[in-house]
């Protein structure tokens, strides 16, 4: 009988639990998630439309911001609608192919977005530390190459993770205690050893996102040194104000991601599973919801452009 239970095969479907331990609260949990998702969609679409429409915003900082906006739209749309189906209709089945596709997109977008944040940090470094060469260094062709490099790097890393999942043999257990498919959640359903998956997952994160964080830290270290060398307090405030939005987004992106990543691997017994899953669910919707708000509030040019497009507001300004 034991042999039958451990027969290896590739399942047709997996079962996503949602948030384990909080199943009876799924309907109530869905309400804030639905609201945040709608705000994320509207905010990012308005921000993207504003940047595309307004010629004066076709500058390096805003072009990188538009790429970040697209990534946020894809990340939330890849995960939240499927989550809401589980919460509302208790439809937990997801096909093997759809699960791997969702896993691929979630991790691909995460790594690509990290690369975009590095590009945005480099943009601020050039603007503050080498302003005379800003226009010549960050041309449109250079910006597209940087964004393409972020995409290609992410594709290479996540295609390898996908291949490592496809090579595994899976057992009869089809239950994933999560609201969406992610690499280790799927790998743990395998009958065969997943040591390679574990080592690769940790190495890929540290060598991609970990290095990104180092580059961002170095960039802002150089920025701070340049800012403190400015002669007046007003000039220092003006220089730092251009970095405030980016710093907020960096903290919003990396803090919950690293907390979830490291506690999941090294503090799993001290933190309840439903807390891990809830944080992972919030991660895919809260930053996409807040990023447009952060830039809309802190960036005067975006704020004024959006206000001018609202019915009645543009005529009042004129």
C-alpha positions in Angstrom: 0.0 0.0 0.0 2.9 2.3 0.8 4.2 1.8 -2.7 0.9 2.9 -4.2 0.8 6.0 -2.0 4.3 7.1 -3.2 3.8 6.4 -6.9 5.4 9.3 -8.7 3.4 11.1 -11.4 2.7 14.6 -12.7 -0.7 15.7 -11.4 -3.3 17.2 -13.7 -4.3 19.8 -11.0 -3.2 21.2 -7.7 -5.4 22.5 -4.9 -4.7 26.0 -3.6 -5.9 26.3 0.0 -6.0 30.1 0.3 -4.8 31.2 3.7 -4.5 28.0 5.8 -6.1 28.2 9.2 -8.2 31.2 8.2 -10.5 29.5 5.7 -13.7 30.6 7.6 -12.6 34.2 7.3 -11.8 34.1 3.6 -14.9 36.1 2.6 -14.0 38.9 5.0 -10.3 38.8 4.0 -11.4 39.1 0.4 -13.0 42.6 0.9 -9.8 44.5 1.6 -7.9 42.5 -1.0 -10.5 43.4 -3.6 -10.5 47.0 -2.7 -6.7 47.2 -2.7 -6.6 45.5 -6.1 -9.0 48.0 -7.6 -7.0 50.9 -6.2 -3.8 49.3 -7.6 -5.3 48.9 -11.0 -6.7 52.4 -11.2 -3.6 54.1 -9.6 -1.1 52.4 -11.9 -3.2 52.8 -15.0 -3.7 56.6 -14.3 0.1 56.9 -13.6 1.0 55.0 -16.8 -1.4 57.0 -18.9 -0.1 60.2 -17.5 3.5 59.4 -18.3 2.7 58.2 -21.8 0.4 61.2 -22.6 2.5 64.0 -21.2 5.6 64.7 -23.4 7.4 66.6 -20.5 7.4 63.3 -18.5 9.4 61.4 -21.2 12.5 61.6 -19.1 14.7 58.8 -17.7 13.2 58.9 -14.2 9.6 58.7 -15.5 10.4 56.1 -18.1 11.8 53.8 -15.4 8.7 54.6 -13.3 6.5 53.5 -16.2 8.3 50.2 -16.4 7.8 49.8 -12.6 4.1 50.6 -13.1 3.7 47.9 -15.8 5.5 45.4 -13.4 3.1 46.3 -10.6 0.1 45.8 -12.8 1.3 42.4 -14.0 2.2 41.2 -10.5 -1.2 42.1 -8.9 -3.2 40.8 -11.9 -1.2 37.5 -12.0 -2.2 36.7 -8.4 -5.1 38.6 -6.9 -7.9 37.6 -9.2 -7.1 33.9 -8.7 -6.9 34.6 -4.9 -10.4 36.2 -5.0 -11.8 33.1 -6.8 -10.6 31.0 -3.9 -12.0 33.4 -1.3 -15.4 33.9 -3.0 -16.2 30.7 -4.8 -14.0 28.2 -3.1 -12.7 27.1 -6.5 -9.3 25.8 -5.5 -8.3 23.6 -8.4 -5.5 24.9 -10.7 -4.0 22.9 -13.5 -0.4 21.9 -13.4 0.4 24.1 -16.4 -1.4 27.1 -15.0 0.2 26.7 -11.6 3.7 26.7 -13.2 2.8 29.7 -15.4 1.7 31.6 -12.4 4.8 30.7 -10.5 7.0 31.7 -13.4 5.2 35.1 -13.7 5.3 35.9 -10.0 9.1 35.3 -9.7 9.9 36.7 -13.1 8.2 40.0 -12.3 9.8 40.1 -8.8 13.3 39.8 -10.1 12.6 42.2 -13.1 11.2 44.8 -10.7 14.2 44.6 -8.5 16.4 45.3 -11.6 14.2 48.3 -12.4 14.7 49.7 -8.9 18.5 49.4 -9.4 18.1 51.4 -12.7 16.1 54.0 -10.8 18.8 54.3 -8.2 21.4 54.7 -10.9 19.2 57.4 -12.5 19.2 59.3 -9.2 23.0 58.8 -8.8 23.7 60.3 -12.2 21.2 63.2 -11.7 22.7 64.3 -8.4 26.4 63.3 -8.6 27.0 63.9 -12.3 24.1 66.2 -13.5 26.0 67.7 -16.5 26.2 64.3 -18.1 22.7 63.2 -17.2 21.1 63.7 -20.6 24.0 62.3 -22.5 24.4 59.2 -20.3 20.7 58.2 -20.0 19.5 58.4 -23.5 16.3 56.6 -24.6 18.3 53.8 -26.2 20.3 53.3 -23.0 17.1 53.2 -21.0 15.6 50.5 -23.2 18.8 48.5 -23.0 18.8 48.7 -19.2 15.2 47.6 -19.0 15.8 44.8 -21.6 18.8 43.6 -19.5 16.5 43.4 -16.4 14.0 41.3 -18.3 16.6 39.0 -19.8 18.3 38.4 -16.5 14.9 37.6 -14.9 14.0 35.2 -17.7 17.2 33.3 -17.4 16.9 32.9 -13.7 13.3 31.9 -13.6 13.4 29.6 -16.6 16.0 27.6 -14.8 13.7 27.4 -11.7 10.9 26.3 -14.0 13.1 23.6 -15.5 14.0 22.3 -12.0 10.3 21.9 -11.2 9.6 20.1 -14.4 12.3 17.5 -13.7 10.7 16.5 -10.4 8.4 13.5 -9.9 5.3 14.4 -7.8 3.4 12.4 -5.3 -0.3 12.0 -4.8 -0.5 15.0 -2.5 -1.8 17.9 -4.6 -2.5 20.4 -1.8 -0.5 23.7 -1.8 -1.0 25.6 1.4 -1.0 29.0 -0.3 -3.1 31.4 -2.2 -1.0 31.3 -5.3 1.7 29.1 -6.8 5.3 29.8 -5.9 8.5 27.8 -6.4 9.1 26.1 -3.1 5.4 25.5 -2.5 5.2 23.4 -5.7 8.6 21.8 -5.1 7.6 20.5 -1.7 4.9 18.3 -3.3 7.6 16.2 -5.1 8.5 12.7 -4.1 12.1 13.1 -5.2 14.8 15.2 -3.5 14.4 19.0 -3.9 17.8 19.9 -2.5 18.8 21.3 -5.9 15.7 23.5 -5.9 16.3 24.8 -2.4 20.0 25.6 -3.1 19.2 27.2 -6.5 16.3 29.3 -5.1 18.5 30.7 -2.3 21.5 31.2 -4.6 19.4 32.9 -7.3 17.8 35.3 -4.8 21.1 36.3 -3.2 23.0 36.7 -6.5 20.2 38.7 -8.1 18.1 40.6 -5.6 20.9 40.5 -3.0 23.4 42.1 -5.4 20.7 44.6 -6.4 20.3 45.7 -2.8 24.1 46.2 -2.6 24.1 48.3 -5.7 21.2 50.5 -4.5 23.0 50.9 -1.1 26.2 52.0 -2.8 24.3 54.4 -5.1 22.6 56.1 -2.2 25.8 56.2 -0.2 27.4 58.1 -3.0 24.3 60.3 -3.3 24.3 61.2 0.4 28.0 62.0 0.3 27.3 64.4 -2.7 24.3 65.9 -1.0 26.1 66.7 2.2 28.8 68.5 0.2 26.3 70.9 -1.3 26.8 74.5 0.1 23.3 75.3 1.2 20.6 73.6 3.2 18.0 74.4 0.5 20.1 72.7 -2.2 20.4 69.6 0.1 16.7 69.5 0.7 15.9 69.9 -3.0 18.4 67.1 -4.0 17.0 64.7 -1.4 13.4 65.5 -2.3 14.0 63.9 -5.7 15.0 60.7 -4.0 12.2 60.5 -1.4 9.7 58.6 -3.5 12.2 56.1 -4.8 13.5 55.4 -1.2 9.9 54.8 0.0 9.3 52.3 -2.9 12.6 50.5 -2.2 11.6 50.0 1.5 8.1 49.0 0.5 9.5 46.4 -2.1 12.4 44.8 -0.2 11.4 44.9 3.4 8.4 42.5 3.3 10.1 40.4 0.5 13.2 39.7 2.6 11.2 39.3 5.8 9.0 36.7 4.1 11.9 35.0 2.3 14.2 34.5 5.4 11.5 33.8 8.0 10.1 31.1 5.6 13.5 29.4 5.5 15.0 30.1 8.9 12.1 31.1 11.2 9.3 28.9 10.0 8.6 27.2 13.4 8.4 30.5 15.3 6.0 32.3 13.0 2.6 30.7 12.2 2.0 29.5 8.6 -1.0 31.7 8.1 1.1 34.8 9.0 3.6 33.8 6.3 0.9 33.3 3.7 -1.0 36.5 4.6 2.2 38.5 4.3 3.0 36.9 0.9 -0.6 37.8 -0.2 -0.3 41.4 1.0 3.1 41.7 -0.8 1.6 41.2 -4.2 -1.1 43.9 -3.8 0.1 46.5 -1.2 3.2 47.8 -3.0 1.4 48.0 -6.4 -1.4 50.0 -4.6 0.9 52.4 -2.8 3.5 53.1 -5.4 1.3 55.4 -7.5 0.2 57.2 -4.3 3.8 57.7 -3.2 4.8 59.2 -6.6 1.6 61.1 -6.9 2.0 62.8 -3.5 5.8 63.5 -3.6 6.2 64.4 -7.3 4.9 67.8 -8.1 5.1 67.4 -11.9 3.1 64.2 -11.9 0.6 65.6 -9.4 0.0 68.8 -11.5 -0.3 66.8 -14.7 -2.9 64.5 -13.2 -4.8 67.4 -11.8 -4.8 69.2 -15.2 -6.3 66.1 -16.8 -9.3 66.0 -14.4 -12.5 67.5 -15.7 -12.8 71.1 -14.5 -9.4 71.2 -12.8 -7.5 72.1 -16.0 -9.8 75.0 -16.8 -9.5 76.3 -13.2 -5.7 76.2 -13.5 -5.9 78.1 -16.7 
